[in-house]
Structures are given as structure tokens and as C-alpha cells.
Amino acid sequence: MTRFTLFSTALLVGLLVACNGEEEEPITIGEGTTPEYAWDGGPASQITVLRGDLEDADYAWAVLHPDGDEIDSPVVHGVVPTGATELYSDELELTEGVTYSVWVQWSDDTRETVSFTP
């Protein structure tokens, strides 16, 4: 192979990696004002939705399972999973155009968070 061919091949591989290297969000948010929240990582202990950005937010909706990591993915906003307790129910339907943050938390205190606007 010539230097040009090696360079061209390396450039092409780099471009393919850059185009396909987008990092996936840890939580997938469904459409509409009662979206579905889906995540990897196994059952969780708490799902919390905040209205506004994380620094200045109000609780919109939250559920907690008293036995720990027993909430299976996915969860529909406003629908309490079997065995869970609803902690906050201020917004059972979200407002279009408003920014929210959802976090999925496990009993070891690890958490994944994503902001979204329905």
C-alpha cells in the first residue's frame, strides 16, 4: 500500500467512527405529555421527574419502590409501577414546551439523568 492509500483509509475509518460515535442517552424519553421512560441497567428503585433545570426545579412526579431495585423499564409518566409508591403527583401530565429532567436511581445511589422538552 502506498502512503496515500494508507492515509485515505485511515481518514475514512476516522470519519466513520466520528459519524457513528454519537453517545446514546442513558434514558430514552417517549413522545407526548405522558411519555414512556426507558433505561438500561436493570430495575431501579426510584424514578423522579423535575420541572425546570436541575439547579432550580420543582418535583413534577416521582415513584419509589420500598424494596429497592424493583421498578422495571419502561415506565409511563403518571402510571405507578406495581409495588411502587407515588411520592409526588403534581404533574400527571407534562406541559408542552417546558423543560423537564428525569432521573432513574438505583439503591446503590447511582443515577442517570436526562433533560427533555415534551
Secondary structure, 3 states (H helix, E strand, C coil): CCHHHHHHHHHHHHHHHHHHCCCCCCEEECCCCCCEEEECCCCECEEEEEECCCCCCEEEEEEECCCCCCECCCEECCCCCCCCEEEECCCCCCCCCCCEEEEEECCCCCEEEEEECC
